[in-house]
Amino acid sequence: MTVSLRPLSPQERSDALKKAAAARAARAATKERLKTGDLSIAEVLDSGGTEEAIARMRVTELLEALPGIGKVRAAAIMDNLGIAASRRVRGLGVHQRRALVDFMNEK
């Protein structure tokens, strides 16, 4: 069964494109601040509760933004903590958040 979406008007399409670009920019800025050390994992996870763009970020993207963590190491960390590869920041449970923050603080 396929669900077809109604066609968007030119104004709706333009608004959606602007919203998507703003979300990408917010995620990129957050990843850059993580990379430079201006933000911690705990702060990003907390901001995911209020910022929609951060809430939709994949946890693997978040980990890969940290210095010294690439795709393989991020996957190993998530597997070690029992977090699914497709998980987004919003979808993390309380225990998963705590485990991730504790793991990163030990590092």
ZASEBA-819485 format. One record per residue (C-alpha): residue number from 1; z, y, x; residue in one letter. Coordinates in nm, 4 decimals. Last residue first. Layout:
N
+-----+----------+----------+----------+------+
| pos |        z |        y |        x | code |
+-----+----------+----------+----------+------+
| NUM |        Z |        Y |        X |    A |
...
+-----+----------+----------+----------+------+
END
This chain:
107
+-----+----------+----------+----------+------+
| pos |        z |        y |        x | code |
+-----+----------+----------+----------+------+
| 107 |   2.7565 |   0.8565 |   3.6755 |    K |
| 106 |   3.0926 |   0.8057 |   3.5035 |    E |
| 105 |   3.0342 |   1.1121 |   3.2837 |    N |
| 104 |   2.6931 |   0.9752 |   3.1805 |    M |
| 103 |   2.8441 |   0.6434 |   3.0707 |    F |
| 102 |   3.1243 |   0.8176 |   2.8792 |    D |
| 101 |   2.8750 |   1.0423 |   2.6981 |    V |
| 100 |   2.6543 |   0.7446 |   2.6073 |    L |
|  99 |   2.9487 |   0.5295 |   2.4956 |    A |
|  98 |   3.0877 |   0.8139 |   2.2829 |    R |
|  97 |   2.7520 |   0.8738 |   2.1171 |    R |
|  96 |   2.7030 |   0.5014 |   2.0555 |    Q |
|  95 |   3.0537 |   0.4748 |   1.9073 |    H |
|  94 |   2.9948 |   0.7645 |   1.6678 |    V |
|  93 |   2.6558 |   0.6341 |   1.5613 |    G |
|  92 |   2.3267 |   0.7614 |   1.6978 |    L |
|  91 |   2.0570 |   0.8226 |   1.4378 |    G |
|  90 |   2.0462 |   1.2013 |   1.4724 |    R |
|  89 |   1.9724 |   1.1739 |   1.8451 |    V |
|  88 |   1.6776 |   0.9425 |   1.7794 |    R |
|  87 |   1.6693 |   0.5677 |   1.8286 |    R |
|  86 |   1.3358 |   0.3972 |   1.9061 |    S |
|  85 |   1.4632 |   0.2184 |   2.2161 |    A |
|  84 |   1.7613 |   0.0771 |   2.0261 |    A |
|  83 |   2.1050 |   0.1591 |   2.1678 |    I |
|  82 |   2.3208 |  -0.1324 |   2.2809 |    G |
|  81 |   2.4826 |   0.0530 |   2.5710 |    L |
|  80 |   2.3245 |  -0.1696 |   2.8392 |    N |
|  79 |   1.9885 |  -0.1582 |   2.6596 |    D |
|  78 |   2.0062 |   0.2209 |   2.6466 |    M |
|  77 |   2.0935 |   0.2427 |   3.0151 |    I |
|  76 |   1.8187 |  -0.0038 |   3.1099 |    A |
|  75 |   1.5582 |   0.1875 |   2.9063 |    A |
|  74 |   1.6618 |   0.5152 |   3.0702 |    A |
|  73 |   1.6432 |   0.3488 |   3.4147 |    R |
|  72 |   1.2908 |   0.2229 |   3.3486 |    V |
|  71 |   1.1597 |   0.5484 |   3.2000 |    K |
|  70 |   1.3033 |   0.7742 |   3.4677 |    G |
|  69 |   1.6525 |   0.8970 |   3.5442 |    I |
|  68 |   1.7198 |   1.0784 |   3.8714 |    G |
|  67 |   1.7610 |   1.4226 |   3.7171 |    P |
|  66 |   1.8167 |   1.4100 |   3.3414 |    L |
|  65 |   1.5162 |   1.4714 |   3.1169 |    A |
|  64 |   1.4541 |   1.0960 |   3.1024 |    E |
|  63 |   1.7866 |   1.0540 |   2.9201 |    L |
|  62 |   1.6945 |   1.2962 |   2.6432 |    L |
|  61 |   1.3452 |   1.1564 |   2.6077 |    E |
|  60 |   1.4964 |   0.8073 |   2.5743 |    T |
|  59 |   1.7337 |   0.9389 |   2.3061 |    V |
|  58 |   1.4367 |   1.0435 |   2.0964 |    R |
|  57 |   1.4498 |   1.4026 |   1.9742 |    M |
|  56 |   1.4671 |   1.4444 |   1.5950 |    R |
|  55 |   1.8227 |   1.5814 |   1.5959 |    A |
|  54 |   1.7188 |   1.8316 |   1.8636 |    I |
|  53 |   1.4478 |   1.9816 |   1.6420 |    A |
|  52 |   1.6779 |   1.9832 |   1.3386 |    E |
|  51 |   1.9504 |   2.1836 |   1.5111 |    E |
|  50 |   2.2950 |   2.1513 |   1.3512 |    T |
|  49 |   2.4089 |   1.7965 |   1.4195 |    G |
|  48 |   2.1819 |   1.7629 |   1.7217 |    G |
|  47 |   2.3812 |   2.0454 |   1.8827 |    S |
|  46 |   2.6686 |   1.8012 |   1.9345 |    D |
|  45 |   2.4427 |   1.5465 |   2.1054 |    L |
|  44 |   2.3055 |   1.8200 |   2.3305 |    V |
|  43 |   2.6542 |   1.9394 |   2.4225 |    E |
|  42 |   2.7705 |   1.5842 |   2.5004 |    A |
|  41 |   2.4632 |   1.5219 |   2.7190 |    I |
|  40 |   2.5528 |   1.8284 |   2.9239 |    S |
|  39 |   2.3670 |   2.1582 |   2.9346 |    L |
|  38 |   2.3044 |   2.4081 |   3.2164 |    D |
|  37 |   2.2498 |   2.1178 |   3.4578 |    G |
|  36 |   1.8960 |   2.2135 |   3.5595 |    T |
|  35 |   1.7414 |   1.9041 |   3.4012 |    K |
|  34 |   1.9509 |   1.9386 |   3.0864 |    L |
|  33 |   1.8406 |   2.3021 |   3.0514 |    R |
|  32 |   1.4774 |   2.1898 |   3.0893 |    E |
|  31 |   1.5244 |   1.9181 |   2.8257 |    K |
|  30 |   1.6740 |   2.1729 |   2.5844 |    T |
|  29 |   1.3881 |   2.4163 |   2.6441 |    A |
|  28 |   1.1317 |   2.1402 |   2.5845 |    A |
|  27 |   1.3053 |   2.0333 |   2.2616 |    R |
|  26 |   1.3121 |   2.3943 |   2.1353 |    A |
|  25 |   0.9451 |   2.4451 |   2.2292 |    A |
|  24 |   0.8433 |   2.1256 |   2.0495 |    R |
|  23 |   1.0355 |   2.2374 |   1.7386 |    A |
|  22 |   0.8722 |   2.5834 |   1.7470 |    A |
|  21 |   0.5267 |   2.4248 |   1.7782 |    A |
|  20 |   0.5991 |   2.1969 |   1.4813 |    A |
|  19 |   0.7140 |   2.4921 |   1.2671 |    K |
|  18 |   0.4062 |   2.6942 |   1.3608 |    K |
|  17 |   0.1769 |   2.4005 |   1.2755 |    L |
|  16 |   0.3553 |   2.3494 |   0.9419 |    A |
|  15 |   0.3187 |   2.7197 |   0.8533 |    D |
|  14 |  -0.0537 |   2.7123 |   0.9367 |    S |
|  13 |  -0.1037 |   2.4005 |   0.7274 |    R |
|  12 |   0.0839 |   2.5535 |   0.4344 |    E |
|  11 |  -0.1285 |   2.8703 |   0.4611 |    Q |
|  10 |  -0.4564 |   2.6724 |   0.4805 |    P |
|   9 |  -0.3503 |   2.4706 |   0.1741 |    S |
|   8 |  -0.2320 |   2.1215 |   0.2457 |    L |
|   7 |  -0.4062 |   1.8164 |   0.1051 |    P |
|   6 |  -0.1767 |   1.5863 |  -0.0898 |    R |
|   5 |  -0.0498 |   1.2957 |   0.1086 |    L |
|   4 |  -0.1904 |   0.9515 |   0.0528 |    S |
|   3 |   0.0462 |   0.6601 |   0.0418 |    V |
|   2 |  -0.0997 |   0.3328 |   0.1486 |    T |
|   1 |   0.0000 |   0.0000 |   0.0000 |    M |
+-----+----------+----------+----------+------+
END
